[in-house]
Amino acid sequence: MYAIVLAGGSGTRLWPLSRRRTPKQLLALTGDTSLLQQTVGRLLPLFAAHDIYVVTAEAFSRATRQQLPQLPEGNILGEPLARSTLAAAAFGMLLARRDPDEVAVIVPADHYVADQERFGEALRAAVGAAERGYLVTMGVTPVHPATGYGYIKVGKVLHPGGSARMVEAFIEKPAVRQARELLAAGGHLWNAGLFAWRGYVFNEALAAYQPAVAEILERVAKINRIPGWLTQARDVLEPLPSLSIDHGIAEPAAAQGKMVVVPLDAGWSDIGSWSALLEALSAQSGRSLVASGEHLDHGSQRVLIHGADRLIVTVGLKDVIIVDTPDALLVCSRDRAEEIKSVLDEIAQATGDRYL
């Protein structure tokens, strides 16, 4: 059993703190250590250090090694080019060179989990289902009609007394109305983006559902690992489509009754936006106003302030995000935090890469 940590994301919705050179997984957003360090810390009680691999962009390889000195240097895998989660997971498994009968656990590097013990229990249940030959994902019980997560429609129990359920369908990130309907109907989980499968089961699924991707990866596997080989690998990988694991593997597998979901009840958040970060930190602290840096408040509620040395004063605010950095200041409504990603396109058109 081994783990592949996916650490190549950019975290654009956490701008202006997360930038191209400082992606969110390398930032300390929920404590004294980075999200990446917390992720590996959650895995170390369950895996030996040499069984944990991290796939990251080549540009972040050095910073990743510096943050994770407990892992063997060779376990930090620089991805030649970004092609979403399916390519990253497959590339990591290819470079790890593990027995295809072993179970691989795929874990995003930028998630927050409050309860380590429950996380471990759910992960062990997922591995157990994977050992029986299923492709396994993990799902979180919805607590509000979120539109930033995909949903999983759960089916029958896999085995009596177990927590694993068959997946009936994956549902794209819904509009507010549909999210409310899914929450009211019950029987749906948020898609947490964590997976487990035996290597050969994944390879069979890749060949069945994404044969062009499988063929490209087979060509990469045949490249001699001599200095400079990643340049050659990049050329081979160039035509690879940008596919998520959800679209490329999980959805077609679910349609054929080959996908299983294990519930994850461990205080999970994907920290995909400032609003999600506020939710996670509020649950952690028990306060609706969360602030860092120099700050003074009178009567504000459900507010996140991220600052530094400059004093920030807030009075009577509700549902607001404030992020102050040396070169950019963000002030936005909490319920519109998801729009930051599209705003960055306007910033790029107006100023180029200066603020990205």
N, C-alpha and C positions, 0 to 999 in steps of 0.2 A: 504494500500500500504506500502511495506517495501523493504529494500535493503539488499542484501547479497554481501558483499565485499570479493572477493577471494584473500587471502593474504598468500598463502602457497608456492609460487614459489621460486626458488633458483637463477634465473638470471645468469646462468653460462656464458652467452655470454658477461657479463660485468665484467668478471675477468680481472685484479686482485683486483678490488675494491669490487665487490660483491663476497662473500665467503659463505661457508655453514653456518657459524655463523652470518653473516651479509648479508642477501639476499637483492636484489636491492630495494624492496619495503620499506625497513627501512632506505634507504640512501637518503640524500639530493642531488639529481643529477641535478635538474632543478630550484633550488631556495634555500631558507633558511630552508625549511621544507622537510620532506621525501615525496616520492611519495605516500605512504600510507596516510600520513596526508593531502596531497593535494587532494587525492581522496575523503576522508571523508569530507573535507572542501567544495568540489563541491556538495556533497549530502546534507549537512546540510540546505541550503536554500530551499530544496525540500522535505526533510523528517525531522521529529522530531528525536532527538538523540536516543530515545528508539526504533525507527523503523529502525535503522541501525545496522546490525550484521556483524561481521568480522570473517571469517573462516580462521584460520592459523594453521601451524604446532604447536604441543604442545611445541616444543622447543622454539618457538618464541612468545608464549602467553604472557609471562611477559613483554618483550620488546614492544609488541603491546599495552598492557594496559598502559604502561608508555607513549607511544606516543599519546594515545587517551583517555585522562582523561575525556573528555566531554561525552563519551559513558558509559552507565551502565556496570559495570564489568561483569555481566552475558551475555552481548551481544558479548563478545570476546569468540569465540568458538574454542577450541583446537581440531584439527582433529587427531584421533588416529594414522592414517597412511596415506601416500600420495598415491592417486590413480587418479590424474589428475582432470580436472575441473568438469566433470560430477558428480563424487562422492562428490567432495567438495560442489557443489551447492546443491545437493540432501541432503547431511548431514546437511548443514546449514539450509535448509528449515525444515528438520525434527526437529532439535534442537530448532528452533525459535517457533515452535508450533503455527503457525498462522492459521487463518481461511482459508480453502482451496479455498475459493472464492476470496480471496485477490490477488492482483497482486504483484508478487515478481520481483524485478529488480536485475539482476546479473551483478556485476561490478568488473572487475579486479583491483587490488590495485596498479598496476605498470605502469599505462598509464599516458600520459601527455596530457592535454587539455588546449589550449591557451585562448579560449573564453567561459567563464562560462555561459553567457546569451544564446548563441546558443546551448551549451550543454543542458541547461535546456529545451529549446524549443524542441529539438530532443527527449529528454527523455520523455517529456510529450506526444509527438506524439506516441512514442513507447508504453507508458502505455495505451493510448487511443485505439490503435490497439489490445493490449493484453486484454483489457476489453471486446472486441468483440469476444474473444475466440480464438485468434490466438497465435501461438508461434512467438515471434518477435525477430529479431536481428537488429543490427545497422551496417551501412556500410559507408565507407569514399570514396569520389571521388579520384581515383588514379591521382597522379601528375607526376609519373615516373614509368617505368616498374619494380617495386619492385619484388624481388623473395623471400623476407622474410615474405610476407603476403599471406594468402589465399584470393581467389576472390569469389565474389557473382555475378551470372548472374541474372539481374533483369528482371521481367516480367511486366505485366499490372498493372496499378494503382488500388489500392484496392478500393478507393472511390473517386469520382470526387472532386477536390479541396484539397485533402489530399496529404501528402508526402509519405505515405506508399505504397510499391509496393510488389507484389507477388515475391517470390524467385523461379526462374526456376531451378537453380543448384548451388551447391558449387564446387569450383575448388581448388584442392590442391595447395600448394605453387609451382608456375610454374618455369620452367627453363627460362632463359633470353629471348629466342626466343618467347616462348609462352606468356610471360608477355608483350612483345612488341606488339604481335598480339592482346591481350586482350585490351590493352590501345588504340590501333588504332581502334579497332572495336567499342569502346564505349559500353554503356549498362552494364558495370561491376563496382563493388565497391570493395574496400578492406574490408575484414572481420575484424571488430573492436573487436569482442569477447564480446560485451555487449548484454544482452538478457533481455526480459520481458515476463511474462506469468502469468496467474492465476495458483494458486497452483494445482487445480484439473486437469487443462489442461496438466500441466507438468506431473502429476502422471499418467494420462491416456496415455500420449506419452511414458513414461518410461515403463509402463506395456506392451505396444504394441511393442516397438522397442528393449527394453532391459529387458525382463521379468526376467532373472536371477538376474540382478542388483536390480530390484524392489522387488524381493523375499528376498534378503539379507537385504535390507533397512527395509522391514516390520519386519524382525526379530530383527533388532536393535531398532526399535520403541517400541517393547514390553519389552525391558530390563528396569527394575526398576532403576530410577535415584538415586541410593544410592552411597555413597563414594566408589570409585574404579570401578564404572560401566564402565568407558571408557576402562579399561583393558579387560573386557568381550566383549565390543563393538569391540575392536581391533581384537579379535579372530574371531568374526562373520564376520568382514569386510575383513579378510585376503584373501579370494578367489576372492574378487572383482577385475574385470579387470581394467586396467588403460585406461580409455576412456575419450576423450575430449567431451565437449558438442556438438561440430561440428560433430564429427563422430557418436556419440552415439544417438543423438536426431535430430539435425538440418538437416543433410543430408537425412535421411529417411523421415522426416516430409516434406521437400521440394519436395521430389519425389511424395508425396501424396497431394501436393497442400495445405499444412497446415502451411507453413512458410512465414513470411512477413518480409521485410526489410525496415527500416526507415533511410534515409540519415542523416549522421552526418557531418556537415561542421563547425567545431569548432577548427581547428588547432590541430588535433589529432595525436598522435604517441604512439606506444606501448613501446617505449624505449627498444626494444628487443636486441639491439646491440649498440656498440659505434658509429657506423655509423648513426643509427637512432637518437641517442642522439645528435650528431653533427648537424643533420638536424633540430631537434627541437630547439636547443639553437641558431643556426644561424638564424632561422626564428624569434625567440624571440628578439634577439639583433640586427639583421640586419647586422651582421658581418660574414664573411666566416671563420675567425679564432676565435676559442673560447678557452679561457685559464683560469685556476684557479691556485692559488699558485704563487710562484715567477717565472716570465717568461719574457723573452726578445726575440723579433723576428725582423728579417729583411726579408721582402718580401715573407712570406709564405701565402698560400691560401688553403682554405678548409681543415683546420687542427684543431684537438681537442687535447688540452694538459690538463691533470688533474695531478696537482702536489701539493706540500705542501711547506715546508720551503726551500728545496733545489732548487737553481736556475736552471731553464731549459732554454737553449738558442737554438733557431731554426733559420735557415737561408735558405731561398729559397725552402722550402718544399711545396709539393702539395699533397693533399689527403692522409694525414697521421694521425694516431691515436697514441698518446703517453700518457701512464698512469703510473705514478710513485708512488709506495707505499713503505713502509719501507723495505719489504722483497722481492718485485718482481717489475720488470719493463717490461711493454709491449710496443713494438713499432711495428705497423703493417700498411699495406696499408689499406686505408679506404674501398676499394672495396672487401677486403678479411676478413673483421671484423667478418663475420658470421662463419669463420672457428675456432674461438677461442674455441668453445665448444668441437670440436674434438681434439684440441691440449691438452686440459685438461686431456684426456685419456692418452696421452703420458707422461704428467707431473706426473700423478698418478702412472704410471708404473715405472718411474724413481726415484721418491722421496716419494711415498706413499701419505698420506693425508697432509703432511706438508704445502703445498702451496694451499690447497683447502679450 
